[in-house]
Amino acid sequence: SQAMAVDTPTVVGSVNSIILEAIKNHASYIHIEPMADRLQVRFREDGVLTHFKDYPREIIPALTSRIKILCQADITEKRRHQGGRIMFDYDEGQLDLRVSFFVTIHGEKIVFRLLNRKQELFDLQSIGLSPRMLTRFLEDAVYQPSGVVLVTGPTGSGKTSIIYSCIHSLKSPQVSIVTAEEPVEYVIEGISQCSIDPKIDLTFEETLRHIVRQDPDVIVIGEIRDTYSAEVAVQAALTGHKVLSTFHTEDSIGGLIRLLNMDIAPFLVSSTVVSVLAQRLLRRICPHCAVDTKPTPMQLQRLRCSHNDLVGANFKKGRGCKMCKQSGYKGRLGVFELLVLDERVRTAILEQKTSF
């Protein structure tokens, strides 16, 4: 009865306006969380959660039901976690949203992940790799005819974007590229992309088993998540395929250690992995309100630097303005660590040396 008190048009309008605002703010996630006294909505923008709006508690049941209807989740189930997806149509096109319902003591917390907002593919040239690193990455890794190329980093660090940029630069009428992704985030013309869907038993294992029979030149595995996918990647590379994949590790060496910990034999790792690129996204200082600044002693200590190490370096700080919503930051920038496996690294893997 409480849900009935909130009229449907208002709820439909509220859900739409939350999603549209998130798109406008280039958010990557929307958090809709029930609290004891209200419903709080936050957006993750440039990697940081920011408060968007509060709604009265009364709206929760109707709002939750509306979102469940949109993503075809079970409306009657309120005690178990659920997931779904929404294809949201708006003026500038269509947006793919992943939705997760998580049962909390105050009701269901709903998190949306916004995918392929602009369908924009980054050109590898402009993604932020320094010129020397870019040349090395392309020649010693991406353009190598076979072997495994791994991109590592924490969630939301742009790993997928880099992989897509690599696909983009490898794509040609002479090359067959097949992907197994969960889910496909960007649709690219001229390559065969498969969206994993465990609901209909279209699993990672099943897909990977079939991929190798598709006569591919390049295989893209969305993420190496277990020993099975790691083995497939390595075996495919051994048989002369080029394999691109992502991994959650702290740094480039960590990617190799993780493979070894997944019980992939050291000689296989050393003979198949050609390169590991580790990356992070840093917030970029807002160009509209940047002012010169000097690092504090505390910052120097954290950088493990002395004043003399930084002679001639210019430090800037965003004061905060309307353009960056007073945060001092606008947009993000990739930072990278590139490991290309040369003889020394290969030998170290075979001899199972430590990462130091």
C-alpha positions in Angstrom: 0.0 0.0 0.0 2.9 2.3 0.8 4.2 1.6 -2.8 0.8 2.6 -4.2 1.1 6.0 -2.6 3.8 6.9 -5.0 2.3 7.4 -8.4 3.8 5.5 -11.3 4.6 8.4 -13.6 6.7 10.0 -10.9 8.7 6.8 -10.4 9.2 6.3 -14.1 10.3 9.9 -14.4 12.7 9.6 -11.4 14.4 6.5 -12.8 14.8 8.1 -16.2 16.1 11.4 -14.8 18.7 9.5 -12.6 20.0 7.6 -15.7 20.0 10.7 -17.9 21.9 12.8 -15.3 24.5 10.0 -14.9 25.0 9.9 -18.7 25.4 13.7 -18.7 28.0 13.6 -15.9 29.9 10.8 -17.7 29.4 8.5 -14.7 30.6 5.0 -14.8 28.4 3.7 -12.0 25.1 4.7 -10.3 24.5 3.7 -6.7 21.0 3.8 -5.4 21.1 3.0 -1.7 18.3 2.7 0.8 19.2 4.3 4.2 17.2 4.2 7.5 15.6 7.6 6.7 16.0 8.2 2.9 17.1 6.9 -0.5 20.5 8.1 -1.5 21.7 8.3 -5.1 25.4 8.7 -5.9 27.4 8.6 -9.2 31.0 7.5 -9.7 32.6 10.2 -11.8 36.2 9.9 -12.8 36.6 7.1 -10.3 35.2 9.0 -7.3 31.7 8.6 -5.8 29.8 11.9 -5.6 26.4 12.6 -4.1 23.7 13.3 -6.6 20.4 13.4 -4.8 18.3 12.1 -1.9 14.7 10.8 -2.3 12.1 10.2 0.4 12.1 6.6 1.8 8.5 6.1 0.6 9.6 5.9 -3.0 11.9 2.8 -2.4 9.4 0.0 -3.1 8.0 1.5 -6.3 11.4 2.6 -7.6 12.9 -0.8 -7.0 10.0 -2.5 -8.8 10.3 -0.1 -11.7 14.0 -0.9 -12.2 13.3 -4.6 -11.8 10.7 -4.4 -14.6 13.2 -2.6 -16.8 15.8 -5.3 -16.4 13.5 -8.3 -16.2 14.4 -9.3 -12.7 12.0 -11.0 -10.4 9.8 -8.3 -8.7 8.5 -10.7 -6.0 12.0 -11.6 -4.9 13.1 -9.2 -2.2 15.3 -11.4 0.0 17.9 -12.5 -2.5 20.5 -10.7 -4.6 19.7 -10.5 -8.3 21.2 -9.1 -11.5 20.0 -7.9 -14.9 20.6 -5.5 -17.8 18.8 -2.6 -19.4 19.1 -1.3 -22.9 18.2 2.4 -22.3 17.1 4.4 -25.2 17.7 8.2 -25.1 18.1 11.1 -27.6 21.7 10.3 -28.5 21.4 6.6 -28.9 21.3 3.5 -26.7 23.0 2.8 -23.4 23.8 -0.7 -22.1 23.4 -0.8 -18.3 24.3 -3.8 -16.0 22.2 -3.8 -12.9 22.9 -5.5 -9.6 20.4 -5.8 -6.7 22.0 -6.4 -3.3 19.8 -7.1 -0.3 20.7 -4.9 2.7 19.1 -4.4 6.1 17.3 -1.3 4.8 16.1 -2.8 1.5 17.8 -3.5 -1.9 20.8 -1.5 -2.9 20.9 -1.1 -6.7 24.1 -0.5 -8.6 24.1 0.3 -12.4 27.3 -0.1 -14.4 27.1 2.2 -17.5 28.7 0.6 -20.6 29.8 2.0 -24.0 28.5 5.4 -23.5 30.0 6.9 -26.6 31.1 3.8 -28.6 34.4 5.7 -28.9 37.4 3.7 -29.6 40.7 5.1 -28.4 43.5 5.2 -30.9 46.5 3.5 -29.3 48.5 6.5 -30.4 46.5 8.9 -28.2 45.8 6.8 -25.1 48.7 8.3 -23.1 51.6 5.9 -23.6 54.9 7.7 -23.9 56.2 7.6 -27.5 59.1 5.1 -26.7 56.8 2.8 -24.7 54.1 2.9 -27.5 56.6 1.9 -30.2 57.9 -0.9 -28.0 54.4 -2.1 -27.1 53.3 -2.1 -30.7 56.4 -3.7 -32.2 57.3 -6.2 -29.5 53.8 -7.1 -28.3 50.8 -6.1 -30.4 52.3 -6.8 -33.8 54.0 -10.0 -32.8 52.4 -12.8 -34.8 51.7 -15.0 -31.8 51.9 -15.1 -28.0 49.9 -13.8 -25.0 49.6 -10.0 -24.3 48.3 -9.3 -20.9 46.9 -5.9 -19.7 46.6 -5.7 -15.9 45.3 -3.3 -13.4 42.5 -2.8 -10.8 38.8 -2.6 -11.7 37.9 0.5 -13.7 41.5 1.3 -14.8 40.7 1.2 -18.5 42.0 -2.3 -19.3 39.2 -3.0 -21.7 39.8 0.3 -23.5 43.4 -0.7 -24.2 42.5 -4.1 -25.4 39.9 -2.6 -27.8 42.5 -0.2 -29.0 44.8 -3.1 -29.7 42.0 -4.9 -31.6 41.4 -1.7 -33.5 45.1 -1.5 -34.7 45.2 -5.3 -35.5 41.9 -5.3 -37.4 42.2 -5.9 -41.2 40.6 -8.0 -43.9 43.5 -10.4 -43.7 43.0 -11.1 -40.0 40.4 -13.1 -38.2 39.7 -11.8 -34.7 37.3 -13.7 -32.3 36.5 -12.5 -28.8 34.9 -14.0 -25.6 33.7 -11.2 -23.4 31.6 -10.9 -20.4 29.9 -8.8 -21.6 30.8 -7.2 -25.0 31.2 -3.6 -24.2 32.0 -2.0 -27.5 30.8 -3.4 -30.8 33.5 -3.4 -33.5 32.8 -3.9 -37.1 34.6 -6.8 -38.8 35.4 -8.9 -35.8 33.4 -11.8 -34.2 32.4 -10.9 -30.6 30.7 -13.3 -28.3 28.9 -12.1 -25.1 29.2 -14.7 -22.4 25.8 -15.5 -20.8 26.0 -18.1 -18.0 22.2 -17.9 -17.7 21.7 -19.8 -20.9 24.8 -21.9 -20.3 26.9 -19.9 -22.7 29.8 -20.1 -20.4 33.4 -19.0 -20.6 34.6 -22.6 -20.8 32.1 -23.6 -23.5 33.0 -20.5 -25.6 36.7 -20.9 -25.3 36.5 -24.5 -26.3 34.8 -23.5 -29.5 36.9 -20.4 -30.2 40.0 -22.3 -31.2 37.9 -24.2 -33.8 37.0 -20.9 -35.5 40.3 -20.6 -37.3 41.2 -17.3 -35.6 44.4 -15.3 -35.9 43.7 -13.3 -32.8 41.8 -14.5 -29.8 40.6 -12.0 -27.2 39.6 -13.4 -23.8 37.8 -10.7 -21.8 39.5 -11.7 -18.6 41.7 -14.6 -17.3 39.8 -15.5 -14.2 40.7 -19.1 -13.5 43.2 -21.9 -14.4 41.0 -23.0 -17.3 41.0 -19.7 -19.1 44.7 -19.3 -18.4 45.4 -22.7 -19.9 43.4 -22.0 -23.0 45.3 -18.7 -23.5 48.6 -20.4 -23.2 47.7 -23.4 -25.4 46.3 -21.1 -28.1 49.5 -19.1 -28.0 51.6 -22.3 -28.3 49.7 -23.2 -31.5 50.6 -19.9 -33.1 47.7 -17.7 -32.1 47.9 -14.2 -30.8 46.0 -13.9 -27.5 44.9 -10.7 -25.8 43.5 -10.7 -22.3 43.2 -8.8 -19.0 44.0 -9.7 -15.5 43.5 -8.1 -12.1 47.0 -7.6 -10.6 48.9 -4.7 -9.0 51.8 -4.5 -11.5 53.3 -6.1 -14.6 55.4 -8.7 -12.8 52.3 -9.6 -10.7 50.6 -10.8 -13.9 53.4 -13.4 -14.5 53.4 -14.5 -10.8 49.6 -14.9 -10.9 49.9 -17.2 -13.9 52.5 -19.3 -12.1 50.2 -19.4 -9.1 47.5 -20.7 -11.3 49.7 -23.7 -11.8 50.6 -22.8 -15.4 54.1 -24.4 -15.8 56.9 -21.9 -15.8 58.2 -23.0 -19.2 54.8 -22.4 -20.7 54.6 -18.9 -19.2 58.1 -18.0 -20.4 57.5 -19.3 -23.9 54.1 -17.9 -24.5 53.7 -14.5 -22.7 55.2 -11.7 -24.9 54.3 -8.7 -22.8 52.4 -7.4 -19.8 51.1 -3.8 -19.6 50.0 -2.6 -16.2 48.0 0.5 -16.0 46.1 2.9 -13.7 43.9 5.9 -14.3 44.9 9.2 -12.6 42.6 12.2 -12.3 43.7 15.0 -14.5 44.0 18.5 -12.9 41.2 20.7 -14.2 42.8 23.0 -16.9 40.3 25.8 -16.1 41.4 26.5 -12.6 44.9 25.0 -12.3 47.4 27.1 -10.4 51.1 26.6 -9.6 51.9 24.9 -6.3 54.8 23.5 -4.4 54.8 20.0 -3.0 54.5 19.8 0.8 57.2 18.0 2.9 54.6 15.2 3.5 54.0 14.8 -0.3 57.7 14.7 -0.9 58.0 12.0 1.6 55.3 10.0 0.0 56.9 10.4 -3.4 60.2 9.3 -1.8 61.8 12.4 -3.3 63.8 15.4 -2.1 63.5 19.0 -3.4 66.6 18.5 -5.4 65.2 15.5 -7.3 62.4 17.8 -8.6 64.3 20.8 -9.7 62.6 22.3 -12.8 59.4 20.3 -12.3 56.2 22.3 -12.3 53.4 21.3 -10.0 49.9 22.3 -10.4 46.8 22.1 -8.3 43.1 22.7 -9.2 41.6 25.4 -7.1 38.1 24.2 -8.0 35.7 25.9 -10.4 32.3 25.5 -12.0 33.8 23.4 -14.8 35.1 20.7 -12.4 32.3 21.0 -9.8 34.8 22.5 -7.4 36.8 19.3 -7.3 39.9 20.6 -9.0 40.0 17.6 -11.3 38.5 17.0 -14.8 38.8 13.8 -16.7 41.5 11.1 -16.3 44.8 10.1 -17.8 46.4 6.6 -18.1 49.8 5.8 -16.5 51.6 2.6 -17.6 54.3 0.1 -16.8 55.4 -2.1 -19.7 57.1 -5.4 -19.3 58.4 -7.0 -22.5 59.7 -10.5 -21.9 63.3 -10.6 -23.0 65.7 -13.5 -22.5 66.6 -12.2 -19.0 63.0 -12.2 -17.8 62.3 -15.6 -19.5 65.2 -17.2 -17.8 64.2 -15.7 -14.4 60.7 -17.3 -14.9 62.2 -20.7 -15.7 64.5 -20.4 -12.6 61.4 -19.3 -10.6 63.2 -16.2 -9.3 61.3 -13.8 -7.0 59.9 -10.6 -8.3 62.7 -8.5 -6.8 
